[in-house]
Amino acid sequence: MEAFLVSLSTVAIAEMGDRTQLLALVLAAHYRRPWPIIAGMLCATLLNHGVAGFLGAHLAHYLTPARLDAAIGASMIAMSLWMLKPDQLDATASEPRRASAFLATFVAFFVAEIGDKTQIATVALGAAYPNLVMVVGGTTLGMLAANVPVVFLGHAFAQRLPLKVIHVGASVLFLGLGALFIWRAAGHGL
């Protein structure tokens, strides 16, 4: 259960103000059909985070527990610094015109997640926790928890979020998680 809760909370917080949240806002304004957009987000995130979690779990087999904890700790600290730089939506990804709302959302979210903070966090969490289903389930629900309200409430919701405070809070969370993993690595005798 720890894997699920850490994955859910980490990704939900990291997603605040992320480019995929901005993408959800653009898609909601363009299509005005929330359910196909949410279904597209769900399917794209499951696929993307499933691959990322599998990659993390695979990489974990090649590292000692101390090195694995150190690598995860270092990646979490890097995520902490990355959180302080807010994302912006690229103009090229903002207006899928001809595809259905589901297909446009699926493709846009899948591509936008490649190399994103939440995908990298999923790789690290997949390496850290042996229960891949809980990790991918948690990260996927974290994405939905952050993006579904944006789809339904649109621009008014996005404008009311104190994004700077959220980014600093998320940075502190990642820094704390990174320190915890590095402390565990030191306990293993790196």
C-alpha distance (Angstrom), angle and dihedral (degrees) to the residues before:
residue distance angle dihedral
M1 . . .
E2 3.80 . .
A3 3.81 90.6 .
F4 3.80 90.7 53.1
L5 3.82 95.9 47.0
V6 3.81 95.5 44.1
S7 3.82 90.6 46.8
L8 3.80 93.6 47.7
S9 3.80 96.1 46.9
T10 3.80 95.2 41.4
V11 3.80 94.2 52.7
A12 3.82 95.9 38.9
I13 3.79 90.6 55.1
A14 3.81 94.7 40.5
E15 3.81 90.4 51.2
M16 3.84 94.3 60.8
G17 3.79 106.5 112.3
D18 3.81 92.0 -1.2
R19 3.80 121.0 144.4
T20 3.80 91.5 -107.5
Q21 3.80 89.2 57.0
L22 3.79 88.2 52.4
L23 3.79 88.3 46.9
A24 3.82 90.0 53.3
L25 3.79 88.5 53.5
V26 3.82 92.4 50.8
L27 3.82 93.0 46.8
A28 3.81 91.8 48.0
A29 3.79 91.4 50.9
H30 3.81 92.6 45.5
Y31 3.81 101.2 44.8
R32 3.82 102.7 23.0
R33 3.82 88.4 -155.2
P34 3.81 107.7 114.7
W35 3.82 101.0 -177.9
P36 3.82 98.5 57.1
I37 3.81 88.6 44.6
I38 3.81 91.6 51.8
A39 3.82 91.1 46.4
G40 3.81 90.0 51.1
M41 3.81 91.3 49.5
L42 3.81 90.9 49.0
C43 3.81 95.2 49.7
A44 3.82 94.7 43.2
T45 3.79 92.7 47.7
L46 3.80 93.6 47.1
L47 3.79 91.1 51.9
N48 3.81 96.1 42.0
H49 3.80 96.1 43.7
G50 3.81 91.9 41.0
V51 3.79 89.7 59.0
A52 3.82 91.6 42.9
G53 3.81 93.0 48.8
F54 3.81 91.4 47.2
L55 3.80 90.0 50.9
G56 3.81 90.5 50.5
A57 3.82 92.3 48.0
H58 3.81 90.2 48.4
L59 3.80 92.8 50.1
A60 3.81 90.6 49.0
H61 3.82 90.5 65.6
Y62 3.80 90.8 64.6
L63 3.79 97.3 52.3
T64 3.80 132.7 73.0
P65 3.82 114.4 -119.8
A66 3.81 90.8 -104.4
R67 3.81 94.2 49.9
L68 3.80 91.5 43.7
D69 3.82 91.6 52.5
A70 3.82 90.5 45.8
A71 3.83 92.0 49.8
I72 3.80 92.1 47.4
G73 3.80 90.8 46.2
A74 3.79 91.8 50.7
S75 3.82 91.5 47.8
M76 3.81 91.0 50.0
I77 3.80 90.9 51.0
A78 3.82 89.3 49.1
M79 3.83 87.5 50.5
S80 3.80 87.9 51.3
L81 3.80 90.3 58.3
W82 3.82 92.3 42.4
M83 3.81 90.5 54.9
L84 3.79 89.6 64.4
K85 3.82 90.2 65.0
P86 3.82 108.9 71.1
D87 3.79 118.7 -141.8
Q88 3.77 126.5 -120.7
L89 3.76 127.9 -156.7
D90 3.80 115.4 -109.6
A91 3.79 113.9 -124.8
T92 3.80 90.1 -130.5
A93 3.82 92.9 62.1
S94 3.78 98.2 44.0
E95 3.80 105.5 83.8
P96 3.79 120.6 40.5
R97 3.81 99.2 175.5
R98 3.79 112.7 176.4
A99 3.80 106.4 36.0
S100 3.77 125.9 84.9
A101 3.80 117.3 -92.7
F102 3.82 90.8 -107.1
L103 3.80 96.0 47.9
A104 3.79 94.3 42.6
T105 3.80 90.9 49.5
F106 3.80 93.3 45.2
V107 3.81 93.9 51.7
A108 3.81 95.3 39.7
F109 3.82 94.2 48.1
F110 3.78 94.2 44.4
V111 3.80 92.3 51.2
A112 3.82 94.1 41.2
E113 3.81 90.6 53.8
I114 3.80 94.4 55.6
G115 3.79 105.6 110.0
D116 3.81 91.9 -4.1
K117 3.80 123.7 142.1
T118 3.79 92.1 -105.5
Q119 3.80 93.1 50.8
I120 3.79 91.7 50.4
A121 3.80 89.9 46.7
T122 3.82 88.1 52.3
V123 3.81 90.9 53.3
A124 3.82 89.4 51.5
L125 3.81 93.2 45.4
G126 3.81 90.8 47.1
A127 3.78 88.0 55.1
A128 3.80 93.6 44.7
Y129 3.80 99.9 49.3
P130 3.81 126.8 47.2
N131 3.82 95.1 -148.1
L132 3.81 102.4 82.2
V133 3.81 93.4 177.5
M134 3.82 90.9 58.1
V135 3.80 92.1 46.5
V136 3.82 95.1 49.4
G137 3.81 91.5 40.8
G138 3.80 90.7 51.1
T139 3.79 95.7 46.0
T140 3.80 91.6 46.3
L141 3.80 93.0 50.0
G142 3.81 88.8 45.6
M143 3.82 89.4 55.9
L144 3.78 91.0 48.5
A145 3.82 92.8 46.0
A146 3.80 89.6 56.5
N147 3.82 98.5 39.4
V148 3.81 107.4 35.7
P149 3.84 93.9 67.5
V150 3.81 88.5 51.9
V151 3.81 90.6 53.0
F152 3.80 92.0 51.4
L153 3.76 101.0 36.2
G154 3.77 99.0 32.2
H155 3.73 125.9 -175.3
A156 3.82 97.0 -8.3
F157 3.82 90.2 60.9
A158 3.78 94.2 46.7
Q159 3.80 93.0 50.4
R160 3.83 93.1 54.0
L161 3.79 97.2 54.8
P162 3.81 114.9 102.1
L163 3.81 91.1 -133.0
K164 3.80 96.0 176.9
V165 3.81 90.8 54.7
I166 3.81 90.7 45.4
H167 3.81 91.8 50.2
V168 3.82 92.5 49.4
G169 3.81 90.7 46.6
A170 3.79 91.4 49.3
S171 3.80 89.9 47.4
V172 3.81 89.9 53.6
L173 3.83 90.0 47.9
F174 3.81 92.3 52.1
L175 3.81 90.8 44.6
G176 3.81 90.1 52.5
L177 3.81 92.3 47.8
G178 3.79 90.4 47.5
A179 3.80 91.5 50.7
L180 3.81 90.2 48.6
F181 3.81 92.5 53.2
I182 3.81 92.6 45.4
W183 3.82 89.4 49.5
R184 3.81 88.3 51.8
A185 3.81 89.6 49.2
A186 3.80 90.6 52.6
G187 3.82 88.3 50.3
H188 3.82 89.8 55.3
G189 3.79 89.8 53.0
L190 3.78 102.3 -110.0
